[in-house]
Amino acid sequence: MQKLVDGIHRFQRELFSQDQQLFETLVEGQSPLALFVTCSDSRIDPSRLTQTRPGELFIQRTAGNIVPPYGSVHGGEAATIEYAVSVLKVRDIVICGHSHCGAMAGLLDPESIEKLPAVKAYLEHAEATRRIVEENYNHLTDPEKRLTLTVEENVLVQLESLRTHPSVAAAIGRGQLKLHGWVYKFETGEVFAYDPDEAQFKPLQDITLPVDAQVRTLPPI
């Protein structure tokens, strides 16, 4: 806890003064560039990863970067999405998974979360991910590759779930919103983006134009 308190003191003493004018303008409101949906995992820092400043990124964090289908949960996820799209008018939504995701590992090994009823219940919103991996990639036995594939497939499943939200569907229909699927490999700093034309995740630097990530399963390995 002391590290957190010391960090606050350093922020107020050093960093705030450097950008005081920026922080003062934030009183007038926010106009973020995108809604960034990612995992609660402490190893991913959306603002640092994207090099964005306060006010530029609207962030939603959930276990396994899960987006429950509209109406299945009356909670903060749907409210956050609706506000970002309908009020803040974000033009892009990114769902970003990450390497070595504990939620996806739990999805693949239900016994490991048997004593975590809340986690187990929440991961039911990724049941389609589990079924896709189990039924379509049963030949993939390497644990690390299987987890990586699960992370990727889950991003696509959650993009499909995101489309069930009325505000999202309407904005896409008007041509005012694009969806993007990313996977961040935190041990190398690489980010992979889903390319619907090739139905695979490619290094972000190889994708030059924004891509509306259409939901498809990955090609067989």
KOLFIKE-195708 format. One record per residue (C-alpha): residue number from 0; residue in one letter; chain; x, y, z negated. Coordinates in nm, 4 decimals. Example, Ala and Ser with C-alpha at 12.3 -4.5 7.8 and 13.67 -1.06 7.14 Angstrom:
! KOLFIKE-195708
+-----+---------+--------+----------+----------+----------+
: num : residuo : cadena :     east :    north :       up :
+-----+---------+--------+----------+----------+----------+
:   0 :       a :      A :   1.2300 :  -0.4500 :  -0.7800 :
:   1 :       s :      A :   1.3670 :  -0.1060 :  -0.7140 :
+-----+---------+--------+----------+----------+----------+
//
This chain:
! KOLFIKE-195708
+-----+---------+--------+----------+----------+----------+
: num : residuo : cadena :     east :    north :       up :
+-----+---------+--------+----------+----------+----------+
:   0 :       m :      A :   0.0000 :   0.0000 :   0.0000 :
:   1 :       q :      A :   0.2849 :   0.2374 :  -0.0754 :
:   2 :       k :      A :   0.4001 :   0.2116 :   0.2862 :
:   3 :       l :      A :   0.0597 :   0.3371 :   0.3991 :
:   4 :       v :      A :   0.0642 :   0.6284 :   0.1557 :
:   5 :       d :      A :   0.4197 :   0.7201 :   0.2584 :
:   6 :       g :      A :   0.3069 :   0.7088 :   0.6205 :
:   7 :       i :      A :   0.0253 :   0.9547 :   0.5523 :
:   8 :       h :      A :   0.2687 :   1.1942 :   0.3849 :
:   9 :       r :      A :   0.5095 :   1.1700 :   0.6795 :
:  10 :       f :      A :   0.2259 :   1.2240 :   0.9277 :
:  11 :       q :      A :   0.1059 :   1.5351 :   0.7461 :
:  12 :       r :      A :   0.4570 :   1.6697 :   0.6925 :
:  13 :       e :      A :   0.6100 :   1.6005 :   1.0343 :
:  14 :       l :      A :   0.3768 :   1.4747 :   1.3057 :
:  15 :       f :      A :   0.0629 :   1.6797 :   1.2433 :
:  16 :       s :      A :   0.2511 :   2.0083 :   1.2647 :
:  17 :       q :      A :   0.3948 :   1.9116 :   1.6046 :
:  18 :       d :      A :   0.0476 :   1.8582 :   1.7520 :
:  19 :       q :      A :  -0.1599 :   2.0834 :   1.5296 :
:  20 :       q :      A :  -0.3159 :   2.2635 :   1.8262 :
:  21 :       l :      A :  -0.4279 :   1.9301 :   1.9736 :
:  22 :       f :      A :  -0.5868 :   1.8180 :   1.6467 :
:  23 :       e :      A :  -0.7643 :   2.1506 :   1.6104 :
:  24 :       t :      A :  -0.9204 :   2.1181 :   1.9573 :
:  25 :       l :      A :  -1.0605 :   1.7763 :   1.8594 :
:  26 :       v :      A :  -1.3083 :   1.9583 :   1.6352 :
:  27 :       e :      A :  -1.4914 :   2.0618 :   1.9533 :
:  28 :       g :      A :  -1.5666 :   1.6994 :   2.0453 :
:  29 :       q :      A :  -1.4236 :   1.4084 :   2.2379 :
:  30 :       s :      A :  -1.4056 :   1.3071 :   2.6013 :
:  31 :       p :      A :  -1.2175 :   0.9761 :   2.6097 :
:  32 :       l :      A :  -1.0806 :   0.8323 :   2.9317 :
:  33 :       a :      A :  -1.2028 :   0.4799 :   2.8617 :
:  34 :       l :      A :  -1.3576 :   0.2383 :   2.6157 :
:  35 :       f :      A :  -1.0874 :  -0.0094 :   2.5142 :
:  36 :       v :      A :  -1.2218 :  -0.3355 :   2.3703 :
:  37 :       t :      A :  -0.9557 :  -0.5499 :   2.2107 :
:  38 :       c :      A :  -0.8840 :  -0.7909 :   1.9294 :
:  39 :       s :      A :  -0.8572 :  -0.6976 :   1.5628 :
:  40 :       d :      A :  -0.5118 :  -0.8582 :   1.5575 :
:  41 :       s :      A :  -0.2582 :  -0.6265 :   1.3947 :
:  42 :       r :      A :   0.0007 :  -0.7016 :   1.6635 :
:  43 :       i :      A :  -0.1780 :  -0.4989 :   1.9311 :
:  44 :       d :      A :  -0.1843 :  -0.1191 :   1.9119 :
:  45 :       p :      A :  -0.4061 :   0.0168 :   2.1946 :
:  46 :       s :      A :  -0.2917 :   0.3783 :   2.1730 :
:  47 :       r :      A :   0.0747 :   0.2849 :   2.1640 :
:  48 :       l :      A :   0.0311 :   0.0304 :   2.4425 :
:  49 :       t :      A :  -0.1414 :   0.2801 :   2.6727 :
:  50 :       q :      A :   0.0554 :   0.5824 :   2.5475 :
:  51 :       t :      A :  -0.2637 :   0.7772 :   2.4887 :
:  52 :       r :      A :  -0.3131 :   1.0646 :   2.2470 :
:  53 :       p :      A :  -0.5936 :   1.1263 :   1.9962 :
:  54 :       g :      A :  -0.9205 :   1.1811 :   2.1802 :
:  55 :       e :      A :  -0.8193 :   0.9900 :   2.4936 :
:  56 :       l :      A :  -0.9237 :   0.6353 :   2.4009 :
:  57 :       f :      A :  -1.2480 :   0.5080 :   2.2479 :
:  58 :       i :      A :  -1.1580 :   0.1810 :   2.0747 :
:  59 :       q :      A :  -1.3641 :  -0.1187 :   1.9716 :
:  60 :       r :      A :  -1.1892 :  -0.4026 :   1.7890 :
:  61 :       t :      A :  -1.3415 :  -0.7410 :   1.7151 :
:  62 :       a :      A :  -1.2075 :  -1.0897 :   1.6496 :
:  63 :       g :      A :  -1.1065 :  -1.2341 :   1.9849 :
:  64 :       n :      A :  -1.2123 :  -0.9122 :   2.1658 :
:  65 :       i :      A :  -1.5607 :  -1.0611 :   2.1679 :
:  66 :       v :      A :  -1.8586 :  -0.8680 :   2.3039 :
:  67 :       p :      A :  -2.1812 :  -1.0348 :   2.1870 :
:  68 :       p :      A :  -2.4531 :  -1.0386 :   2.4554 :
:  69 :       y :      A :  -2.7021 :  -0.7548 :   2.4215 :
:  70 :       g :      A :  -2.9730 :  -0.8299 :   2.1656 :
:  71 :       s :      A :  -2.7935 :  -1.1272 :   2.0090 :
:  72 :       v :      A :  -2.6449 :  -0.9183 :   1.7281 :
:  73 :       h :      A :  -2.7784 :  -0.5929 :   1.5875 :
:  74 :       g :      A :  -2.4432 :  -0.4513 :   1.4925 :
:  75 :       g :      A :  -2.1734 :  -0.2025 :   1.5690 :
:  76 :       e :      A :  -2.0560 :  -0.3604 :   1.8926 :
:  77 :       a :      A :  -2.3676 :  -0.2755 :   2.0938 :
:  78 :       a :      A :  -2.3914 :   0.0701 :   1.9367 :
:  79 :       t :      A :  -2.0282 :   0.1471 :   2.0198 :
:  80 :       i :      A :  -2.0691 :   0.0386 :   2.3818 :
:  81 :       e :      A :  -2.3936 :   0.2304 :   2.4269 :
:  82 :       y :      A :  -2.2486 :   0.5489 :   2.2781 :
:  83 :       a :      A :  -1.9324 :   0.5269 :   2.4881 :
:  84 :       v :      A :  -2.1242 :   0.4805 :   2.8125 :
:  85 :       s :      A :  -2.4400 :   0.6872 :   2.7592 :
:  86 :       v :      A :  -2.3074 :   0.9755 :   2.5495 :
:  87 :       l :      A :  -1.9327 :   0.9974 :   2.6105 :
:  88 :       k :      A :  -1.9713 :   0.8978 :   2.9764 :
:  89 :       v :      A :  -1.6562 :   0.6881 :   2.9940 :
:  90 :       r :      A :  -1.5784 :   0.5843 :   3.3510 :
:  91 :       d :      A :  -1.3864 :   0.2686 :   3.2623 :
:  92 :       i :      A :  -1.4101 :  -0.0141 :   3.0113 :
:  93 :       v :      A :  -1.1126 :  -0.2394 :   2.9479 :
:  94 :       i :      A :  -1.1429 :  -0.5722 :   2.7691 :
:  95 :       c :      A :  -0.7928 :  -0.6637 :   2.6596 :
:  96 :       g :      A :  -0.7006 :  -1.0051 :   2.5237 :
:  97 :       h :      A :  -0.3546 :  -1.0870 :   2.3961 :
:  98 :       s :      A :  -0.1056 :  -1.3685 :   2.3644 :
:  99 :       h :      A :  -0.1110 :  -1.6056 :   2.0643 :
: 100 :       c :      A :  -0.4652 :  -1.5012 :   1.9709 :
: 101 :       g :      A :  -0.5705 :  -1.6605 :   1.6426 :
: 102 :       a :      A :  -0.9401 :  -1.6374 :   1.7271 :
: 103 :       m :      A :  -0.8895 :  -1.8301 :   2.0502 :
: 104 :       a :      A :  -0.6751 :  -2.0852 :   1.8683 :
: 105 :       g :      A :  -0.9628 :  -2.1336 :   1.6246 :
: 106 :       l :      A :  -1.2031 :  -2.1723 :   1.9157 :
: 107 :       l :      A :  -0.9930 :  -2.4596 :   2.0472 :
: 108 :       d :      A :  -0.9601 :  -2.6178 :   1.7027 :
: 109 :       p :      A :  -1.2976 :  -2.5901 :   1.5243 :
: 110 :       e :      A :  -1.1725 :  -2.7846 :   1.2218 :
: 111 :       s :      A :  -0.9259 :  -2.5045 :   1.1434 :
: 112 :       i :      A :  -1.2124 :  -2.2581 :   1.0854 :
: 113 :       e :      A :  -1.4550 :  -2.4983 :   0.9165 :
: 114 :       k :      A :  -1.4169 :  -2.3128 :   0.5847 :
: 115 :       l :      A :  -1.4609 :  -1.9733 :   0.7505 :
: 116 :       p :      A :  -1.8355 :  -1.9650 :   0.8224 :
: 117 :       a :      A :  -1.8467 :  -1.6031 :   0.9338 :
: 118 :       v :      A :  -1.5589 :  -1.6531 :   1.1772 :
: 119 :       k :      A :  -1.7118 :  -1.9762 :   1.3055 :
: 120 :       a :      A :  -2.0469 :  -1.8068 :   1.3652 :
: 121 :       y :      A :  -1.8897 :  -1.5117 :   1.5449 :
: 122 :       l :      A :  -1.6878 :  -1.7378 :   1.7732 :
: 123 :       e :      A :  -2.0138 :  -1.8872 :   1.8980 :
: 124 :       h :      A :  -2.0218 :  -1.5824 :   2.1255 :
: 125 :       a :      A :  -1.7196 :  -1.7373 :   2.2983 :
: 126 :       e :      A :  -1.8758 :  -2.0818 :   2.3355 :
: 127 :       a :      A :  -1.8790 :  -2.0420 :   2.7134 :
: 128 :       t :      A :  -1.5025 :  -1.9910 :   2.6992 :
: 129 :       r :      A :  -1.4559 :  -2.3132 :   2.5058 :
: 130 :       r :      A :  -1.6757 :  -2.5087 :   2.7461 :
: 131 :       i :      A :  -1.4969 :  -2.3736 :   3.0527 :
: 132 :       v :      A :  -1.1578 :  -2.4765 :   2.9148 :
: 133 :       e :      A :  -1.2777 :  -2.8123 :   2.7835 :
: 134 :       e :      A :  -1.4653 :  -2.9196 :   3.0949 :
: 135 :       n :      A :  -1.2614 :  -2.7598 :   3.3729 :
: 136 :       y :      A :  -0.9075 :  -2.7778 :   3.2363 :
: 137 :       n :      A :  -0.9056 :  -3.1029 :   3.0451 :
: 138 :       h :      A :  -0.5878 :  -3.2001 :   3.2317 :
: 139 :       l :      A :  -0.3981 :  -2.9088 :   3.0776 :
: 140 :       t :      A :  -0.2426 :  -3.0629 :   2.7657 :
: 141 :       d :      A :   0.0396 :  -2.8210 :   2.6853 :
: 142 :       p :      A :  -0.0889 :  -2.6303 :   2.3761 :
: 143 :       e :      A :   0.0752 :  -2.2983 :   2.4670 :
: 144 :       k :      A :  -0.0489 :  -2.2997 :   2.8265 :
: 145 :       r :      A :  -0.3935 :  -2.4075 :   2.7103 :
: 146 :       l :      A :  -0.4129 :  -2.1180 :   2.4654 :
: 147 :       t :      A :  -0.2966 :  -1.8702 :   2.7296 :
: 148 :       l :      A :  -0.5610 :  -1.9948 :   2.9689 :
: 149 :       t :      A :  -0.8245 :  -1.9693 :   2.6960 :
: 150 :       v :      A :  -0.7293 :  -1.6069 :   2.6293 :
: 151 :       e :      A :  -0.7642 :  -1.5277 :   3.0009 :
: 152 :       e :      A :  -1.0928 :  -1.7109 :   3.0457 :
: 153 :       n :      A :  -1.2327 :  -1.5414 :   2.7370 :
: 154 :       v :      A :  -1.1634 :  -1.1974 :   2.8837 :
: 155 :       l :      A :  -1.3729 :  -1.2960 :   3.1868 :
: 156 :       v :      A :  -1.6508 :  -1.4404 :   2.9711 :
: 157 :       q :      A :  -1.6656 :  -1.1237 :   2.7621 :
: 158 :       l :      A :  -1.6787 :  -0.9084 :   3.0751 :
: 159 :       e :      A :  -1.9856 :  -1.1049 :   3.1779 :
: 160 :       s :      A :  -2.1342 :  -1.0514 :   2.8330 :
: 161 :       l :      A :  -2.0601 :  -0.6798 :   2.8596 :
: 162 :       r :      A :  -2.2733 :  -0.6628 :   3.1731 :
: 163 :       t :      A :  -2.5803 :  -0.7711 :   2.9713 :
: 164 :       h :      A :  -2.5775 :  -0.4348 :   2.7921 :
: 165 :       p :      A :  -2.8363 :  -0.2092 :   2.9622 :
: 166 :       s :      A :  -2.6232 :   0.1052 :   2.9463 :
: 167 :       v :      A :  -2.3360 :  -0.0785 :   3.1148 :
: 168 :       a :      A :  -2.5519 :  -0.2385 :   3.3842 :
: 169 :       a :      A :  -2.7160 :   0.0946 :   3.4650 :
: 170 :       a :      A :  -2.3871 :   0.2844 :   3.4850 :
: 171 :       i :      A :  -2.2335 :   0.0175 :   3.7092 :
: 172 :       g :      A :  -2.5415 :   0.0369 :   3.9305 :
: 173 :       r :      A :  -2.4913 :   0.4124 :   3.9672 :
: 174 :       g :      A :  -2.1272 :   0.3598 :   4.0591 :
: 175 :       q :      A :  -2.0170 :   0.5514 :   3.7490 :
: 176 :       l :      A :  -1.8468 :   0.2725 :   3.5549 :
: 177 :       k :      A :  -1.5794 :   0.0140 :   3.6289 :
: 178 :       l :      A :  -1.4840 :  -0.2877 :   3.4197 :
: 179 :       h :      A :  -1.1305 :  -0.4175 :   3.3816 :
: 180 :       g :      A :  -0.9914 :  -0.7385 :   3.2319 :
: 181 :       w :      A :  -0.6419 :  -0.7259 :   3.0823 :
: 182 :       v :      A :  -0.4200 :  -0.9593 :   2.8845 :
: 183 :       y :      A :  -0.1313 :  -0.8183 :   2.6798 :
: 184 :       k :      A :   0.1714 :  -1.0355 :   2.6087 :
: 185 :       f :      A :   0.2999 :  -0.8651 :   2.2973 :
: 186 :       e :      A :   0.6316 :  -1.0527 :   2.2812 :
: 187 :       t :      A :   0.7398 :  -0.9148 :   2.6212 :
: 188 :       g :      A :   0.5330 :  -0.5967 :   2.6532 :
: 189 :       e :      A :   0.3779 :  -0.7219 :   2.9777 :
: 190 :       v :      A :   0.0159 :  -0.6493 :   3.0684 :
: 191 :       f :      A :  -0.1705 :  -0.8642 :   3.3202 :
: 192 :       a :      A :  -0.4871 :  -0.7452 :   3.4953 :
: 193 :       y :      A :  -0.7531 :  -0.9611 :   3.6574 :
: 194 :       d :      A :  -0.7646 :  -0.9312 :   4.0347 :
: 195 :       p :      A :  -1.1079 :  -1.0526 :   4.1551 :
: 196 :       d :      A :  -0.9895 :  -1.0796 :   4.5153 :
: 197 :       e :      A :  -0.7300 :  -1.3387 :   4.4194 :
: 198 :       a :      A :  -0.9219 :  -1.4715 :   4.1161 :
: 199 :       q :      A :  -0.6187 :  -1.4531 :   3.8918 :
: 200 :       f :      A :  -0.4387 :  -1.2336 :   3.6418 :
: 201 :       k :      A :  -0.1488 :  -1.0427 :   3.7959 :
: 202 :       p :      A :   0.1099 :  -0.8048 :   3.6468 :
: 203 :       l :      A :  -0.0601 :  -0.4692 :   3.6067 :
: 204 :       q :      A :   0.2054 :  -0.2949 :   3.8139 :
: 205 :       d :      A :   0.1070 :  -0.5109 :   4.1125 :
: 206 :       i :      A :  -0.2480 :  -0.3743 :   4.1095 :
: 207 :       t :      A :  -0.2460 :  -0.0239 :   4.2509 :
: 208 :       l :      A :  -0.6175 :   0.0570 :   4.2532 :
: 209 :       p :      A :  -0.8772 :   0.0308 :   3.9754 :
: 210 :       v :      A :  -1.0534 :  -0.3031 :   3.9931 :
: 211 :       d :      A :  -1.4103 :  -0.3751 :   3.8860 :
: 212 :       a :      A :  -1.3419 :  -0.7150 :   3.7322 :
: 213 :       q :      A :  -1.6083 :  -0.9446 :   3.8653 :
: 214 :       v :      A :  -1.6606 :  -1.2495 :   3.6518 :
: 215 :       r :      A :  -1.5159 :  -1.5662 :   3.7994 :
: 216 :       t :      A :  -1.3371 :  -1.8600 :   3.6504 :
: 217 :       l :      A :  -0.9683 :  -1.8955 :   3.7201 :
: 218 :       p :      A :  -0.8485 :  -2.1358 :   3.9912 :
: 219 :       p :      A :  -0.7433 :  -2.4849 :   3.8788 :
: 220 :       i :      A :  -0.3907 :  -2.5183 :   3.7453 :
+-----+---------+--------+----------+----------+----------+
//
